[in-house]
């Protein structure tokens, strides 16, 4: 929205810097799996890319069109989906939550349902039945 953009209009972040920062943030998640750190903060991402929290937040909001927690949780959910389908012999729901970067089972279940529309156990059942 127009007013959202205005929020950062004088932050001094150029479009090319924002683009580069966006790529760095995605790489941090996909390659370095920073999302596995359960107490990950915006500050940690900012430190990892050597930028201000303000700029990192701006890129997540404007370029990725999401929020910090949704950005992080998206990767955590993807990780947990893989675990739910492959690791259930050795991990219970708490273990899957922990292994994908969530602090606890409740946060995990809520975020999972928000992202997929299913609870983790329903997701698991649905895909295991289809094997």
GUDREN-456059 format. One record per residue (C-alpha): residue number from 1; x, y, z. Coordinates in pm, 1 decimal, padded with zeros to 6 digits. Example, Ala and Ser with C-alpha at 12.3 -4.5 7.8 and 13.67 -1.06 7.14 Angstrom:
% GUDREN-456059
1/01230.0/-00450.0/00780.0
2/01367.0/-00106.0/00714.0
END
This chain:
% GUDREN-456059
1/00000.0/00000.0/00000.0
2/00104.0/00358.3/-00055.2
3/00132.1/00446.6/00312.2
4/00348.7/00140.0/00383.3
5/00600.5/00249.1/00120.8
6/00603.5/00595.7/00270.3
7/00719.3/00450.0/00598.3
8/01063.1/00388.5/00446.9
9/01076.3/00664.1/00186.5
10/01374.0/00839.6/00344.0
11/01566.3/00540.1/00473.0
12/01839.8/00581.8/00211.3
13/01818.5/00224.1/00087.2
14/01854.7/00217.6/-00290.9
15/01663.9/-00028.8/-00503.6
16/01979.9/-00216.4/-00605.6
17/02095.3/-00243.5/-00244.7
18/01750.8/-00366.4/-00147.1
19/01761.9/-00629.6/-00421.9
20/02105.0/-00748.3/-00311.8
21/01994.8/-00759.1/00049.5
22/01688.6/-00961.7/-00043.3
23/01909.2/-01220.9/-00217.2
24/02141.2/-01234.3/00084.5
25/01850.5/-01291.6/00320.8
26/01710.3/-01574.1/00108.8
27/02055.3/-01732.6/00085.9
28/02094.4/-01712.9/00465.7
29/01773.5/-01906.9/00502.3
30/01816.2/-02158.4/00222.2
31/02189.1/-02229.3/00252.0
32/02281.5/-02143.2/00608.8
33/01942.4/-02240.4/00752.5
34/01952.4/-01952.0/00998.6
35/01584.0/-02020.1/01074.9
36/01689.1/-02328.4/01274.0
37/01805.5/-02097.6/01553.6
38/01491.2/-02104.3/01767.0
39/01539.6/-01758.6/01917.8
40/01631.3/-01591.9/01588.1
41/01582.7/-01214.3/01603.1
42/01578.0/-00944.6/01337.7
43/01908.3/-00827.6/01488.0
44/02066.3/-01166.3/01402.9
45/01969.4/-01133.8/01037.2
46/02094.1/-00775.1/01030.8
47/02428.1/-00880.2/01182.1
48/02462.0/-01168.8/00937.7
49/02428.2/-00939.4/00635.8
50/02603.3/-00641.9/00794.2
51/02304.9/-00409.6/00759.2
52/02086.7/-00214.4/00999.8
53/01778.7/-00377.6/01147.6
54/01578.6/-00099.4/00984.0
55/01704.1/-00187.3/00634.9
56/01655.8/-00561.0/00684.3
57/01304.1/-00501.7/00808.3
58/01235.0/-00274.5/00511.9
59/01351.7/-00537.6/00262.7
60/01144.2/-00810.2/00428.9
61/00835.9/-00584.3/00426.6
62/00875.8/-00423.2/00083.8
63/01073.2/-00666.9/-00131.4
64/00952.3/-00994.7/00017.1
65/00612.0/-00850.2/00107.9
66/00594.7/-01026.7/00440.3
67/00685.8/-00980.4/00806.4
68/00998.3/-01099.1/00983.5
69/00821.1/-01377.8/01171.3
70/00626.6/-01494.8/00866.2
71/00948.8/-01494.1/00661.7
72/01128.8/-01708.5/00917.8
73/00831.4/-01935.4/00980.0
74/00788.5/-02007.0/00611.2
75/01129.1/-02176.8/00610.0
76/01061.3/-02349.6/00940.0
77/00736.3/-02489.2/00801.0
78/00908.3/-02617.8/00485.8
79/01168.6/-02785.9/00703.8
80/00904.0/-02938.2/00928.4
81/00707.2/-03066.1/00627.3
82/01012.4/-03259.7/00512.5
83/01063.4/-03395.1/00865.1
84/00697.0/-03490.8/00898.2
85/00720.4/-03701.5/00586.0
86/01063.7/-03856.0/00643.4
87/01162.8/-03857.4/01008.4
88/00855.2/-03959.4/01201.4
89/01007.6/-04288.4/01311.7
90/01266.2/-04108.9/01521.1
91/01090.4/-03778.8/01599.6
92/00764.7/-03696.6/01775.0
93/00582.6/-03364.1/01716.4
94/00792.0/-03188.7/01979.6
95/01107.5/-03319.5/01814.1
96/00989.8/-03203.6/01473.5
97/00906.8/-02859.5/01614.9
98/01253.7/-02833.7/01773.5
99/01436.0/-02964.4/01466.3
100/01270.0/-02707.2/01243.9
101/01351.2/-02410.6/01469.0
102/01034.7/-02369.7/01676.2
103/01054.8/-02316.5/02051.6
104/00760.2/-02535.6/02133.1
105/00488.2/-02755.3/01992.8
106/00210.8/-02498.5/02030.5
107/00387.3/-02225.5/01832.6
108/00477.2/-02486.7/01573.9
109/00119.4/-02615.0/01538.4
110/-00026.8/-02265.9/01511.1
111/00226.6/-02150.0/01252.1
112/00192.5/-02474.3/01058.6
113/-00184.5/-02447.2/01041.3
114/-00163.9/-02080.0/00944.3
115/00068.9/-02166.5/00655.5
116/-00080.5/-02491.6/00529.1
117/-00439.7/-02492.6/00651.8
118/-00375.5/-02826.8/00822.0
119/-00243.4/-02931.1/01159.3
120/00095.2/-03106.5/01143.6
121/-00058.3/-03445.2/01221.5
122/-00330.6/-03406.8/00957.9
123/-00070.9/-03298.6/00703.4
124/00139.0/-03601.9/00787.8
125/-00154.6/-03838.9/00769.5
126/-00275.5/-03695.6/00441.3
127/00061.2/-03743.6/00272.4
128/00146.6/-04075.0/00427.0
129/-00187.3/-04215.6/00318.1
130/-00117.8/-04105.2/-00037.8
131/00215.6/-04292.7/-00052.6
END
